[in-house]
Amino acid sequence: MALSYKARRRWALVILIIGLPLYIAVAWWLVGTLSRPNVLVELLIYVALGIVWALPFKFIFKGIGQADPDADE
């Protein structure tokens, strides 16, 4: 079942306001539990974690910045 435009907007807002800060805290904790790696390795870990969070939500964020296609003109 496909989500409507309004539902995708609402879920995107929930993900950005609640989910992303939680993900950042978990990623920060995860990297903090490791012994201090090389700066480039640590940067690579943060970049990878920064990209990985958005992949499952790609379908929700796609087209959110566009005008509502279901709205009456």
N, C-alpha and C positions, 0 to 999 in steps of 0.2 A: 504494500500500500504506500503510495507516494504521499509525502507531506505537503500540505498547502503552503503557499507563500508565507502567510501569517504565522503558521506553526513553525516553519523553518526560521523565521525572524525571531520568534520567541525562544526557540531552542538555541539559536546562535547567541542570543543575549545571555541566557542561562549559562551556556558553556563559557563565554568570555568573562562573566562576572563571578561565577562560582567555581567552575571546573578548572579554568586556567590558573588562578592563584593556588588551588590545591595541587595541581600538577607541578607548578613551579616549586612549591614547598617540598613535595616528594622528590623531585629531581635534585633539589639543593641538598636534602637530607641524604639521598643516595650517593651523590658525589662526595659529600662530607664524610661518609662512612669509609670511603676508600682512603688509602694512604695517599698523600699528596703526590699525584703524578706529574710528569713533565708539563710545562705550561701549554705546549702545543697539543698534547694528548688531552689535557683538561678542556682546552678550547674545542677540540674535536668532539668530545663528549657532550658539551653544552650545545654545540651546533646541531649534532645529531638528535639530541633530546628536544631541541627547539623545532625541528622539522617533524619528528615522529608524532608529536601530539596532534597535529592538524590532519594527518592522513586519514584517520577513521571518520573525521567530521567533514571531509571534503564535500560530500553531497549536501550537507546542511548549509555550508557557507557559499556554495555556488549560486550566483545570481542575487544575493541578498542586497547588494548595492544598486540593483536595477529598480525601475519602477514596478509596482505590483502588476503582474500580467493579468490578474483576475479582476482588477478594479474597473468599474464602469467609467467611461470617459465623459 
